[in-house]
Amino acid sequence: MAKSINQVIIMGRLTRDPEMRTTSTGKTIVSFSLAVDRGGQDDQADFFDVTAWEKLGELVNQYLSKGRRCLVQGRLRQDSWDDKETGKKRSKVEVVATDVTFLDGPSGDSGSSNAPSAPSNNKKSNDVVVDDIDDKPIDLSEIPF
């Protein structure tokens, strides 16, 4: 029998700021929504609700905000319930994130990471700069491996 697979990867922009809450058992959960462009000429997008748990959720809440880009890897989860007002059966599919990659820099530019940069060091670097390099061929017998 074949093994089941439930994996999704989406990349887009947050449509709202992340919302963090705590469950009755003390676990942190963060909810946010991503708009993913369809890539066509019609400028349409698909919208996905995403949840991130514990430390991952705390990082999302700390570093992401509305309009920021990210790549989310996770699994799909379907929830169904009876609407108390109408009595009708309702359902919702959401992405449960297992990894979130921040794609914008701290100021919203297209950097490689959204994490804060390390403080700059104004000290002179101790790197060695070699000015004179001869053009002699390398003797491969001198390499120890």
N, CA, C and O atoms as a GROMACS GRO file, in nm:
protein
  580
    1MET      N    1   0.084  -0.118   0.000
    1MET     CA    2   0.000   0.000   0.000
    1MET      C    3   0.088   0.125   0.000
    1MET      O    4   0.189   0.130   0.070
    2ALA      N    5   0.050   0.224  -0.078
    2ALA     CA    6   0.129   0.346  -0.092
    2ALA      C    7   0.118   0.432   0.033
    2ALA      O    8   0.014   0.436   0.099
    3LYS      N    9   0.225   0.499   0.064
    3LYS     CA   10   0.228   0.590   0.178
    3LYS      C   11   0.161   0.722   0.140
    3LYS      O   12   0.176   0.769   0.027
    4SER      N   13   0.087   0.781   0.232
    4SER     CA   14   0.021   0.910   0.207
    4SER      C   15   0.120   1.024   0.225
    4SER      O   16   0.213   1.015   0.305
    5ILE      N   17   0.097   1.132   0.151
    5ILE     CA   18   0.182   1.250   0.161
    5ILE      C   19   0.093   1.372   0.179
    5ILE      O   20  -0.006   1.389   0.108
    6ASN      N   21   0.127   1.455   0.274
    6ASN     CA   22   0.057   1.581   0.297
    6ASN      C   23   0.164   1.687   0.318
    6ASN      O   24   0.209   1.709   0.431
    7GLN      N   25   0.202   1.753   0.210
    7GLN     CA   26   0.308   1.853   0.217
    7GLN      C   27   0.273   1.967   0.124
    7GLN      O   28   0.225   1.946   0.012
    8VAL      N   29   0.297   2.090   0.170
    8VAL     CA   30   0.268   2.207   0.089
    8VAL      C   31   0.380   2.309   0.106
    8VAL      O   32   0.436   2.324   0.215
    9ILE      N   33   0.411   2.379  -0.002
    9ILE     CA   34   0.508   2.489   0.001
    9ILE      C   35   0.443   2.607  -0.069
    9ILE      O   36   0.402   2.596  -0.185
   10ILE      N   37   0.433   2.719   0.001
   10ILE     CA   38   0.375   2.840  -0.058
   10ILE      C   39   0.464   2.959  -0.027
   10ILE      O   40   0.532   2.963   0.076
   11MET      N   41   0.463   3.057  -0.119
   11MET     CA   42   0.541   3.177  -0.099
   11MET      C   43   0.452   3.296  -0.135
   11MET      O   44   0.391   3.301  -0.242
   12GLY      N   45   0.447   3.392  -0.044
   12GLY     CA   46   0.364   3.509  -0.071
   12GLY      C   47   0.387   3.618   0.031
   12GLY      O   48   0.487   3.619   0.103
   13ARG      N   49   0.291   3.710   0.036
   13ARG     CA   50   0.298   3.824   0.129
   13ARG      C   51   0.189   3.812   0.234
   13ARG      O   52   0.078   3.768   0.206
   14LEU      N   53   0.223   3.852   0.357
   14LEU     CA   54   0.125   3.852   0.465
   14LEU      C   55   0.016   3.955   0.436
   14LEU      O   56   0.045   4.068   0.398
   15THR      N   57  -0.109   3.914   0.455
   15THR     CA   58  -0.221   4.004   0.430
   15THR      C   59  -0.259   4.080   0.557
   15THR      O   60  -0.336   4.176   0.552
   16ARG      N   61  -0.206   4.037   0.670
   16ARG     CA   62  -0.233   4.103   0.798
   16ARG      C   63  -0.119   4.071   0.893
   16ARG      O   64  -0.041   3.979   0.868
   17ASP      N   65  -0.109   4.145   1.000
   17ASP     CA   66  -0.008   4.116   1.101
   17ASP      C   67  -0.041   3.982   1.168
   17ASP      O   68  -0.158   3.948   1.184
   18PRO      N   69   0.061   3.906   1.208
   18PRO     CA   70   0.037   3.779   1.278
   18PRO      C   71  -0.036   3.803   1.410
   18PRO      O   72  -0.015   3.905   1.476
   19GLU      N   73  -0.121   3.708   1.447
   19GLU     CA   74  -0.194   3.715   1.574
   19GLU      C   75  -0.148   3.600   1.662
   19GLU      O   76  -0.162   3.483   1.625
   20MET      N   77  -0.093   3.632   1.779
   20MET     CA   78  -0.043   3.529   1.870
   20MET      C   79  -0.141   3.510   1.985
   20MET      O   80  -0.195   3.606   2.040
   21ARG      N   81  -0.161   3.383   2.021
   21ARG     CA   82  -0.245   3.351   2.136
   21ARG      C   83  -0.186   3.227   2.203
   21ARG      O   84  -0.097   3.162   2.148
   22THR      N   85  -0.236   3.196   2.320
   22THR     CA   86  -0.187   3.081   2.396
   22THR      C   87  -0.304   2.986   2.423
   22THR      O   88  -0.413   3.029   2.459
   23THR      N   89  -0.280   2.856   2.404
   23THR     CA   90  -0.383   2.757   2.429
   23THR      C   91  -0.401   2.738   2.580
   23THR      O   92  -0.322   2.789   2.659
   24SER      N   93  -0.503   2.664   2.618
   24SER     CA   94  -0.528   2.638   2.761
   24SER      C   95  -0.418   2.554   2.823
   24SER      O   96  -0.401   2.554   2.945
   25THR      N   97  -0.342   2.482   2.739
   25THR     CA   98  -0.230   2.402   2.790
   25THR      C   99  -0.099   2.480   2.792
   25THR      O  100   0.005   2.426   2.830
   26GLY      N  101  -0.104   2.608   2.752
   26GLY     CA  102   0.016   2.692   2.757
   26GLY      C  103   0.098   2.694   2.631
   26GLY      O  104   0.206   2.753   2.631
   27LYS      N  105   0.051   2.633   2.522
   27LYS     CA  106   0.127   2.634   2.396
   27LYS      C  107   0.095   2.761   2.318
   27LYS      O  108  -0.018   2.809   2.316
   28THR      N  109   0.198   2.814   2.252
   28THR     CA  110   0.183   2.935   2.172
   28THR      C  111   0.142   2.897   2.031
   28THR      O  112   0.197   2.804   1.972
   29ILE      N  113   0.045   2.969   1.977
   29ILE     CA  114   0.003   2.950   1.838
   29ILE      C  115  -0.011   3.087   1.773
   29ILE      O  116  -0.067   3.179   1.832
   30VAL      N  117   0.042   3.098   1.652
   30VAL     CA  118   0.036   3.223   1.577
   30VAL      C  119  -0.037   3.198   1.446
   30VAL      O  120  -0.007   3.102   1.375
   31SER      N  121  -0.132   3.284   1.415
   31SER     CA  122  -0.209   3.274   1.291
   31SER      C  123  -0.176   3.393   1.201
   31SER      O  124  -0.163   3.506   1.248
   32PHE      N  125  -0.164   3.365   1.072
   32PHE     CA  126  -0.147   3.471   0.973
   32PHE      C  127  -0.200   3.422   0.840
   32PHE      O  128  -0.232   3.305   0.825
   33SER      N  129  -0.208   3.512   0.744
   33SER     CA  130  -0.262   3.478   0.613
   33SER      C  131  -0.165   3.523   0.506
   33SER      O  132  -0.106   3.630   0.516
   34LEU      N  133  -0.150   3.440   0.401
   34LEU     CA  134  -0.061   3.473   0.290
   34LEU      C  135  -0.141   3.491   0.162
   34LEU      O  136  -0.233   3.415   0.134
   35ALA      N  137  -0.105   3.593   0.085
   35ALA     CA  138  -0.157   3.611  -0.050
   35ALA      C  139  -0.050   3.561  -0.146
   35ALA      O  140   0.064   3.609  -0.144
   36VAL      N  141  -0.087   3.464  -0.230
   36VAL     CA  142   0.006   3.405  -0.325
   36VAL      C  143  -0.041   3.439  -0.466
   36VAL      O  144  -0.148   3.395  -0.508
   37ASP      N  145   0.040   3.518  -0.539
   37ASP     CA  146   0.004   3.557  -0.675
   37ASP      C  147  -0.006   3.434  -0.764
   37ASP      O  148   0.071   3.339  -0.750
   38ARG      N  149  -0.103   3.436  -0.854
   38ARG     CA  150  -0.120   3.324  -0.947
   38ARG      C  151  -0.022   3.330  -1.063
   38ARG      O  152  -0.004   3.231  -1.133
   39GLY      N  153   0.042   3.444  -1.083
   39GLY     CA  154   0.146   3.455  -1.186
   39GLY      C  155   0.092   3.483  -1.324
   39GLY      O  156   0.170   3.485  -1.420
   40GLY      N  157  -0.036   3.503  -1.339
   40GLY     CA  158  -0.093   3.532  -1.470
   40GLY      C  159  -0.103   3.681  -1.495
   40GLY      O  160  -0.056   3.763  -1.416
   41GLN      N  161  -0.164   3.716  -1.605
   41GLN     CA  162  -0.180   3.855  -1.643
   41GLN      C  163  -0.294   3.922  -1.568
   41GLN      O  164  -0.307   4.045  -1.572
   42ASP      N  165  -0.378   3.845  -1.501
   42ASP     CA  166  -0.500   3.899  -1.440
   42ASP      C  167  -0.480   3.953  -1.299
   42ASP      O  168  -0.576   3.998  -1.237
   43ASP      N  169  -0.358   3.950  -1.246
   43ASP     CA  170  -0.326   4.003  -1.113
   43ASP      C  171  -0.415   3.945  -1.003
   43ASP      O  172  -0.455   4.016  -0.911
   44GLN      N  173  -0.445   3.817  -1.012
   44GLN     CA  174  -0.523   3.751  -0.909
   44GLN      C  175  -0.431   3.680  -0.812
   44GLN      O  176  -0.316   3.649  -0.844
   45ALA      N  177  -0.484   3.655  -0.692
   45ALA     CA  178  -0.405   3.586  -0.590
   45ALA      C  179  -0.494   3.485  -0.519
   45ALA      O  180  -0.617   3.496  -0.518
   46ASP      N  181  -0.430   3.387  -0.459
   46ASP     CA  182  -0.498   3.292  -0.372
   46ASP      C  183  -0.458   3.327  -0.230
   46ASP      O  184  -0.345   3.371  -0.205
   47PHE      N  185  -0.550   3.306  -0.136
   47PHE     CA  186  -0.525   3.342   0.004
   47PHE      C  187  -0.528   3.218   0.090
   47PHE      O  188  -0.621   3.137   0.080
   48PHE      N  189  -0.427   3.203   0.176
   48PHE     CA  190  -0.414   3.085   0.260
   48PHE      C  191  -0.398   3.126   0.406
   48PHE      O  192  -0.318   3.214   0.438
   49ASP      N  193  -0.474   3.062   0.493
   49ASP     CA  194  -0.457   3.080   0.637
   49ASP      C  195  -0.347   2.986   0.684
   49ASP      O  196  -0.344   2.869   0.646
   50VAL      N  197  -0.257   3.038   0.767
   50VAL     CA  198  -0.141   2.961   0.814
   50VAL      C  199  -0.136   2.970   0.966
   50VAL      O  200  -0.164   3.074   1.024
   51THR      N  201  -0.100   2.858   1.031
   51THR     CA  202  -0.074   2.859   1.175
   51THR      C  203   0.066   2.806   1.200
   51THR      O  204   0.113   2.715   1.132
   52ALA      N  205   0.132   2.866   1.296
   52ALA     CA  206   0.267   2.822   1.336
   52ALA      C  207   0.266   2.808   1.488
   52ALA      O  208   0.215   2.894   1.560
   53TRP      N  209   0.323   2.699   1.536
   53TRP     CA  210   0.319   2.666   1.679
   53TRP      C  211   0.452   2.692   1.747
   53TRP      O  212   0.558   2.692   1.684
   54GLU      N  213   0.444   2.716   1.879
   54GLU     CA  214   0.559   2.724   1.969
   54GLU      C  215   0.665   2.823   1.921
   54GLU      O  216   0.631   2.937   1.887
   55LYS      N  217   0.791   2.783   1.918
   55LYS     CA  218   0.903   2.873   1.887
   55LYS      C  219   0.891   2.930   1.746
   55LYS      O  220   0.919   3.048   1.725
   56LEU      N  221   0.850   2.847   1.650
   56LEU     CA  222   0.834   2.896   1.513
   56LEU      C  223   0.731   3.009   1.508
   56LEU      O  224   0.752   3.110   1.442
   57GLY      N  225   0.620   2.991   1.578
   57GLY     CA  226   0.518   3.094   1.583
   57GLY      C  227   0.568   3.222   1.650
   57GLY      O  228   0.535   3.332   1.606
   58GLU      N  229   0.646   3.207   1.755
   58GLU     CA  230   0.701   3.324   1.824
   58GLU      C  231   0.794   3.403   1.732
   58GLU      O  232   0.793   3.526   1.733
   59LEU      N  233   0.874   3.333   1.651
   59LEU     CA  234   0.963   3.400   1.556
   59LEU      C  235   0.884   3.471   1.447
   59LEU      O  236   0.917   3.584   1.408
   60VAL      N  237   0.779   3.406   1.397
   60VAL     CA  238   0.694   3.469   1.296
   60VAL      C  239   0.632   3.596   1.354
   60VAL      O  240   0.631   3.700   1.288
   61ASN      N  241   0.580   3.588   1.475
   61ASN     CA  242   0.517   3.704   1.539
   61ASN      C  243   0.617   3.817   1.560
   61ASN      O  244   0.582   3.935   1.550
   62GLN      N  245   0.742   3.781   1.590
   62GLN     CA  246   0.844   3.881   1.619
   62GLN      C  247   0.895   3.951   1.492
   62GLN      O  248   0.916   4.072   1.493
   63TYR      N  249   0.913   3.876   1.383
   63TYR     CA  250   0.983   3.931   1.267
   63TYR      C  251   0.896   3.961   1.145
   63TYR      O  252   0.940   4.034   1.056
   64LEU      N  253   0.774   3.908   1.138
   64LEU     CA  254   0.692   3.932   1.020
   64LEU      C  255   0.579   4.029   1.051
   64LEU      O  256   0.533   4.039   1.165
   65SER      N  257   0.535   4.100   0.949
   65SER     CA  258   0.422   4.192   0.961
   65SER      C  259   0.355   4.199   0.825
   65SER      O  260   0.405   4.145   0.726
   66LYS      N  261   0.242   4.267   0.821
   66LYS     CA  262   0.164   4.279   0.698
   66LYS      C  263   0.252   4.330   0.583
   66LYS      O  264   0.327   4.426   0.599
   67GLY      N  265   0.241   4.264   0.467
   67GLY     CA  266   0.315   4.303   0.348
   67GLY      C  267   0.449   4.234   0.332
   67GLY      O  268   0.507   4.239   0.223
   68ARG      N  269   0.501   4.172   0.437
   68ARG     CA  270   0.632   4.105   0.429
   68ARG      C  271   0.619   3.974   0.354
   68ARG      O  272   0.516   3.907   0.361
   69ARG      N  273   0.724   3.936   0.282
   69ARG     CA  274   0.725   3.812   0.206
   69ARG      C  275   0.785   3.699   0.289
   69ARG      O  276   0.878   3.720   0.367
   70CYS      N  277   0.731   3.578   0.271
   70CYS     CA  278   0.789   3.460   0.335
   70CYS      C  279   0.754   3.336   0.255
   70CYS      O  280   0.660   3.335   0.176
   71LEU      N  281   0.831   3.232   0.278
   71LEU     CA  282   0.808   3.101   0.220
   71LEU      C  283   0.770   3.008   0.334
   71LEU      O  284   0.842   2.999   0.434
   72VAL      N  285   0.657   2.939   0.320
   72VAL     CA  286   0.606   2.851   0.424
   72VAL      C  287   0.606   2.707   0.374
   72VAL      O  288   0.555   2.678   0.266
   73GLN      N  289   0.663   2.619   0.454
   73GLN     CA  290   0.656   2.476   0.427
   73GLN      C  291   0.574   2.415   0.540
   73GLN      O  292   0.590   2.451   0.657
   74GLY      N  293   0.487   2.323   0.506
   74GLY     CA  294   0.404   2.263   0.609
   74GLY      C  295   0.312   2.157   0.554
   74GLY      O  296   0.340   2.093   0.452
   75ARG      N  297   0.200   2.138   0.624
   75ARG     CA  298   0.101   2.039   0.584
   75ARG      C  299  -0.037   2.103   0.587
   75ARG      O  300  -0.058   2.202   0.657
   76LEU      N  301  -0.130   2.045   0.513
   76LEU     CA  302  -0.267   2.094   0.513
   76LEU      C  303  -0.346   2.027   0.623
   76LEU      O  304  -0.329   1.908   0.650
   77ARG      N  305  -0.433   2.105   0.688
   77ARG     CA  306  -0.520   2.052   0.791
   77ARG      C  307  -0.661   2.101   0.764
   77ARG      O  308  -0.683   2.220   0.744
   78GLN      N  309  -0.757   2.009   0.764
   78GLN     CA  310  -0.896   2.046   0.743
   78GLN      C  311  -0.971   2.036   0.875
   78GLN      O  312  -0.959   1.938   0.948
   79ASP      N  313  -1.050   2.139   0.903
   79ASP     CA  314  -1.131   2.144   1.024
   79ASP      C  315  -1.276   2.160   0.981
   79ASP      O  316  -1.304   2.236   0.888
   80SER      N  317  -1.368   2.092   1.047
   80SER     CA  318  -1.510   2.107   1.016
   80SER      C  319  -1.589   2.123   1.145
   80SER      O  320  -1.552   2.068   1.249
   81TRP      N  321  -1.700   2.198   1.137
   81TRP     CA  322  -1.782   2.225   1.253
   81TRP      C  323  -1.922   2.263   1.207
   81TRP      O  324  -1.944   2.291   1.089
   82ASP      N  325  -2.016   2.265   1.299
   82ASP     CA  326  -2.152   2.310   1.273
   82ASP      C  327  -2.164   2.456   1.313
   82ASP      O  328  -2.132   2.492   1.426
   83ASP      N  329  -2.210   2.539   1.220
   83ASP     CA  330  -2.228   2.680   1.247
   83ASP      C  331  -2.343   2.698   1.347
   83ASP      O  332  -2.455   2.652   1.322
   84LYS      N  333  -2.316   2.763   1.458
   84LYS     CA  334  -2.416   2.780   1.564
   84LYS      C  335  -2.532   2.868   1.519
   84LYS      O  336  -2.646   2.848   1.563
   85GLU      N  337  -2.505   2.967   1.432
   85GLU     CA  338  -2.610   3.059   1.388
   85GLU      C  339  -2.700   2.997   1.283
   85GLU      O  340  -2.822   3.009   1.291
   86THR      N  341  -2.641   2.930   1.184
   86THR     CA  342  -2.720   2.877   1.072
   86THR      C  343  -2.747   2.728   1.085
   86THR      O  344  -2.838   2.676   1.020
   87GLY      N  345  -2.669   2.658   1.166
   87GLY     CA  346  -2.683   2.514   1.179
   87GLY      C  347  -2.621   2.435   1.065
   87GLY      O  348  -2.628   2.312   1.063
   88LYS      N  349  -2.561   2.505   0.970
   88LYS     CA  350  -2.499   2.439   0.855
   88LYS      C  351  -2.360   2.388   0.889
   88LYS      O  352  -2.293   2.441   0.978
   89LYS      N  353  -2.319   2.285   0.816
   89LYS     CA  354  -2.185   2.230   0.831
   89LYS      C  355  -2.086   2.324   0.763
   89LYS      O  356  -2.107   2.362   0.648
   90ARG      N  357  -1.980   2.361   0.832
   90ARG     CA  358  -1.876   2.448   0.779
   90ARG      C  359  -1.743   2.374   0.781
   90ARG      O  360  -1.725   2.281   0.860
   91SER      N  361  -1.652   2.414   0.694
   91SER     CA  362  -1.518   2.355   0.695
   91SER      C  363  -1.416   2.458   0.650
   91SER      O  364  -1.449   2.557   0.584
   92LYS      N  365  -1.293   2.432   0.686
   92LYS     CA  366  -1.184   2.524   0.655
   92LYS      C  367  -1.057   2.442   0.638
   92LYS      O  368  -1.031   2.349   0.714
   93VAL      N  369  -0.977   2.478   0.539
   93VAL     CA  370  -0.847   2.415   0.518
   93VAL      C  371  -0.742   2.520   0.549
   93VAL      O  372  -0.750   2.633   0.501
   94GLU      N  373  -0.643   2.484   0.631
   94GLU     CA  374  -0.535   2.576   0.664
   94GLU      C  375  -0.401   2.505   0.652
   94GLU      O  376  -0.394   2.382   0.650
   95VAL      N  377  -0.296   2.585   0.644
   95VAL     CA  378  -0.160   2.532   0.639
   95VAL      C  379  -0.103   2.536   0.780
   95VAL      O  380  -0.103   2.641   0.845
   96VAL      N  381  -0.055   2.422   0.828
   96VAL     CA  382   0.016   2.416   0.956
   96VAL      C  383   0.165   2.420   0.922
   96VAL      O  384   0.219   2.325   0.865
   97ALA      N  385   0.230   2.530   0.956
   97ALA     CA  386   0.369   2.552   0.916
   97ALA      C  387   0.465   2.465   0.995
   97ALA      O  388   0.452   2.452   1.117
   98THR      N  389   0.561   2.405   0.924
   98THR     CA  390   0.671   2.334   0.988
   98THR      C  391   0.802   2.412   0.974
   98THR      O  392   0.897   2.390   1.048
   99ASP      N  393   0.805   2.506   0.876
   99ASP     CA  394   0.922   2.590   0.855
   99ASP      C  395   0.877   2.718   0.784
   99ASP      O  396   0.795   2.714   0.692
  100VAL      N  397   0.930   2.831   0.827
  100VAL     CA  398   0.899   2.959   0.764
  100VAL      C  399   1.032   3.028   0.734
  100VAL      O  400   1.115   3.048   0.822
  101THR      N  401   1.050   3.066   0.608
  101THR     CA  402   1.170   3.137   0.566
  101THR      C  403   1.133   3.282   0.541
  101THR      O  404   1.046   3.311   0.459
  102PHE      N  405   1.198   3.374   0.613
  102PHE     CA  406   1.172   3.517   0.597
  102PHE      C  407   1.248   3.565   0.474
  102PHE      O  408   1.370   3.547   0.465
  103LEU      N  409   1.178   3.626   0.379
  103LEU     CA  410   1.240   3.664   0.253
  103LEU      C  411   1.277   3.810   0.243
  103LEU      O  412   1.360   3.847   0.160
  104ASP      N  413   1.217   3.895   0.324
  104ASP     CA  414   1.249   4.038   0.320
  104ASP      C  415   1.348   4.073   0.429
  104ASP      O  416   1.352   4.008   0.534
  105GLY      N  417   1.429   4.175   0.403
  105GLY     CA  418   1.521   4.224   0.503
  105GLY      C  419   1.446   4.302   0.610
  105GLY      O  420   1.325   4.321   0.598
  106PRO      N  421   1.514   4.346   0.714
  106PRO     CA  422   1.450   4.416   0.824
  106PRO      C  423   1.373   4.541   0.784
  106PRO      O  424   1.274   4.576   0.849
  107SER      N  425   1.415   4.608   0.678
  107SER     CA  426   1.345   4.731   0.637
  107SER      C  427   1.245   4.706   0.526
  107SER      O  428   1.193   4.800   0.466
  108GLY      N  429   1.216   4.578   0.497
  108GLY     CA  430   1.118   4.545   0.394
  108GLY      C  431   1.179   4.528   0.256
  108GLY      O  432   1.106   4.499   0.161
  109ASP      N  433   1.310   4.544   0.242
  109ASP     CA  434   1.373   4.524   0.113
  109ASP      C  435   1.387   4.375   0.086
  109ASP      O  436   1.360   4.294   0.175
  110SER      N  437   1.427   4.340  -0.033
  110SER     CA  438   1.439   4.199  -0.070
  110SER      C  439   1.573   4.143  -0.030
  110SER      O  440   1.658   4.114  -0.114
  111GLY      N  441   1.593   4.129   0.099
  111GLY     CA  442   1.716   4.071   0.151
  111GLY      C  443   1.701   3.921   0.164
  111GLY      O  444   1.596   3.867   0.129
  112SER      N  445   1.801   3.853   0.213
  112SER     CA  446   1.795   3.709   0.225
  112SER      C  447   1.740   3.665   0.359
  112SER      O  448   1.703   3.548   0.374
  113SER      N  449   1.734   3.753   0.456
  113SER     CA  450   1.686   3.713   0.588
  113SER      C  451   1.618   3.829   0.656
  113SER      O  452   1.650   3.945   0.632
  114ASN      N  453   1.523   3.795   0.740
  114ASN     CA  454   1.451   3.898   0.812
  114ASN      C  455   1.503   3.912   0.955
  114ASN      O  456   1.459   4.001   1.028
  115ALA      N  457   1.594   3.828   0.993
  115ALA     CA  458   1.649   3.834   1.128
  115ALA      C  459   1.735   3.960   1.141
  115ALA      O  460   1.794   4.006   1.043
  116PRO      N  461   1.742   4.015   1.260
  116PRO     CA  462   1.822   4.135   1.276
  116PRO      C  463   1.968   4.109   1.245
  116PRO      O  464   2.021   4.002   1.274
  117SER      N  465   2.032   4.208   1.185
  117SER     CA  466   2.173   4.189   1.151
  117SER      C  467   2.259   4.209   1.275
  117SER      O  468   2.221   4.278   1.370
  118ALA      N  469   2.375   4.147   1.271
  118ALA     CA  470   2.468   4.161   1.383
  118ALA      C  471   2.521   4.303   1.386
  118ALA      O  472   2.534   4.366   1.281
  119PRO      N  473   2.553   4.355   1.504
  119PRO     CA  474   2.606   4.490   1.510
  119PRO      C  475   2.736   4.502   1.432
  119PRO      O  476   2.821   4.413   1.436
  120SER      N  477   2.749   4.612   1.361
  120SER     CA  478   2.870   4.629   1.281
  120SER      C  479   2.989   4.658   1.372
  120SER      O  480   2.976   4.725   1.474
  121ASN      N  481   3.102   4.607   1.332
  121ASN     CA  482   3.225   4.623   1.408
  121ASN      C  483   3.312   4.722   1.334
  121ASN      O  484   3.348   4.698   1.218
  122ASN      N  485   3.346   4.831   1.394
  122ASN     CA  486   3.428   4.932   1.328
  122ASN      C  487   3.577   4.905   1.344
  122ASN      O  488   3.658   4.984   1.298
  123LYS      N  489   3.613   4.794   1.407
  123LYS     CA  490   3.754   4.762   1.423
  123LYS      C  491   3.812   4.717   1.289
  123LYS      O  492   3.741   4.667   1.201
  124LYS      N  493   3.943   4.736   1.276
  124LYS     CA  494   4.011   4.694   1.155
  124LYS      C  495   4.015   4.542   1.150
  124LYS      O  496   4.041   4.476   1.250
  125SER      N  497   3.989   4.488   1.034
  125SER     CA  498   3.985   4.343   1.016
  125SER      C  499   4.125   4.283   1.027
  125SER      O  500   4.223   4.346   0.988
  126ASN      N  501   4.133   4.162   1.079
  126ASN     CA  502   4.260   4.092   1.091
  126ASN      C  503   4.285   3.999   0.973
  126ASN      O  504   4.371   3.911   0.981
  127ASP      N  505   4.211   4.017   0.864
  127ASP     CA  506   4.230   3.932   0.746
  127ASP      C  507   4.367   3.956   0.685
  127ASP      O  508   4.416   4.069   0.682
  128VAL      N  509   4.427   3.850   0.636
  128VAL     CA  510   4.557   3.860   0.572
  128VAL      C  511   4.536   3.881   0.423
  128VAL      O  512   4.462   3.807   0.358
  129VAL      N  513   4.600   3.983   0.369
  129VAL     CA  514   4.592   4.011   0.227
  129VAL      C  515   4.726   3.978   0.165
  129VAL      O  516   4.829   4.030   0.206
  130VAL      N  517   4.723   3.891   0.065
  130VAL     CA  518   4.846   3.852  -0.003
  130VAL      C  519   4.859   3.936  -0.129
  130VAL      O  520   4.773   3.931  -0.217
  131ASP      N  521   4.967   4.013  -0.136
  131ASP     CA  522   4.987   4.099  -0.252
  131ASP      C  523   5.066   4.030  -0.362
  131ASP      O  524   5.035   4.046  -0.480
  132ASP      N  525   5.168   3.953  -0.323
  132ASP     CA  526   5.253   3.889  -0.422
  132ASP      C  527   5.218   3.742  -0.435
  132ASP      O  528   5.239   3.664  -0.343
  133ILE      N  529   5.164   3.705  -0.549
  133ILE     CA  530   5.136   3.565  -0.579
  133ILE      C  531   5.210   3.533  -0.707
  133ILE      O  532   5.188   3.593  -0.812
  134ASP      N  533   5.300   3.435  -0.696
  134ASP     CA  534   5.375   3.399  -0.816
  134ASP      C  535   5.290   3.308  -0.903
  134ASP      O  536   5.189   3.254  -0.859
  135ASP      N  537   5.330   3.293  -1.026
  135ASP     CA  538   5.255   3.214  -1.122
  135ASP      C  539   5.316   3.075  -1.142
  135ASP      O  540   5.298   3.013  -1.247
  136LYS      N  541   5.390   3.026  -1.040
  136LYS     CA  542   5.450   2.893  -1.052
  136LYS      C  543   5.339   2.789  -1.048
  136LYS      O  544   5.240   2.806  -0.976
  137PRO      N  545   5.355   2.681  -1.124
  137PRO     CA  546   5.255   2.574  -1.118
  137PRO      C  547   5.257   2.506  -0.981
  137PRO      O  548   5.360   2.503  -0.914
  138ILE      N  549   5.144   2.452  -0.941
  138ILE     CA  550   5.132   2.384  -0.813
  138ILE      C  551   5.180   2.241  -0.829
  138ILE      O  552   5.140   2.172  -0.922
  139ASP      N  553   5.267   2.197  -0.736
  139ASP     CA  554   5.317   2.060  -0.735
  139ASP      C  555   5.217   1.975  -0.658
  139ASP      O  556   5.208   1.984  -0.536
  140LEU      N  557   5.141   1.892  -0.730
  140LEU     CA  558   5.036   1.810  -0.668
  140LEU      C  559   5.091   1.704  -0.574
  140LEU      O  560   5.016   1.651  -0.492
  141SER      N  561   5.221   1.671  -0.583
  141SER     CA  562   5.279   1.571  -0.492
  141SER      C  563   5.295   1.627  -0.351
  141SER      O  564   5.316   1.550  -0.257
  142GLU      N  565   5.286   1.759  -0.334
  142GLU     CA  566   5.300   1.820  -0.203
  142GLU      C  567   5.168   1.823  -0.126
  142GLU      O  568   5.167   1.855  -0.007
  143ILE      N  569   5.057   1.790  -0.192
  143ILE     CA  570   4.928   1.789  -0.125
  143ILE      C  571   4.916   1.658  -0.046
  143ILE      O  572   4.934   1.551  -0.103
  144PRO      N  573   4.886   1.666   0.084
  144PRO     CA  574   4.892   1.547   0.171
  144PRO      C  575   4.777   1.447   0.153
  144PRO      O  576   4.779   1.344   0.219
  145PHE      N  577   4.681   1.472   0.072
  145PHE     CA  578   4.571   1.375   0.058
  145PHE      C  579   4.552   1.329  -0.083
  145PHE      O  580   4.464   1.248  -0.110
   0.00000   0.00000   0.00000
